[in-house]
Amino acid sequence: MSGVQSILFTAQTAFMRLTFLLICFGALAALAATGLSATGIWPWLSLQAGVGADIYPQAGMAAQITLTALAVMLAFFLPANGRILALETSHRRFSLQMEDVLQAYQLAHAADRAGIFTLASEFDAVKERLAFLRSHPDLAGLEPQVLEVASQMSQVSHELAETYSDAKVSRARLFLQQRQEELETFKARLEDAQIVMHELRQWSRDVEIEESIAKSHLGRLRGELFELLPELSAQLQSPPDGSDPHPGSVVPIQPPRRAD
């Protein structure tokens, strides 16, 4: 049913616009023909009219002028009638659009968060918000009912606007920004500490490797030395002439015991 009504309303609107265009065109044509007839370029309308036995030869001219004046007056009258009809139609077919309410509410809520509204009582707060929305340039085309609903919604969410006011949100963002900067600084220091720790660990490994190599060389030298010392000890214990000039002065060297 609503679809049929919508189709009928669209057809009626299109027909009214077509009728208005035809009337305007007819008024212009009649005005042009009357002007040409008055200057003698175009003949007047011929019409046989009379009352009883009296015949009026100027009846065609009078009828043409009358019809032209009527068409011109009708062309000037129809726009005003069209505006009135459009206004009535808009009021008759008006329905609350959620997009319009949302737009008005967002503006009112943003103003509330900025601290523009200062009245405390509920009635005064709604009036203050309604006056603000009516004077806003972006909401000039909205219906009063939409602005009223948005004002009431903004008044209900006043506590939320105070909690998340622009000043508090700015302080929170500044605090988070400072924490973020501190975190970045800590991360940079941590990376530097990891680099230093890696260098010290690598240095310690290099020192341990060099120390192990040095111990290995020392152990090999010890082994070679103690392999060589018994021969020297034996040579010292047995002199060439078989006599011991210094008995007990030479003690055989024992190889060192290796730790298990």
ABEGO torsion letter per residue (X at the ends): XAAAAAAAAAAAAAAAAAAAAAAAAAAAAAAAAAAAAAAGABBBBBBBBBBEABBBAAAAAAAAAAAAAAAAAAAAAAAAAAAAAAAAAAAAABBBBAAAAAAAAAAAAAAAAAGABABABAAAAAAAAAAAAAABAAAAABBAAAAAAAAAAAAAAAAAAAAABAAAAAAAAAAAAAAAAAAAAAAAAAAAAAAAAAAAAAAAAAAAAAAAAAAAAAAAAAAAAAAAAAAAAAAAABBAAGBBABBGABBBBBBBBBBX
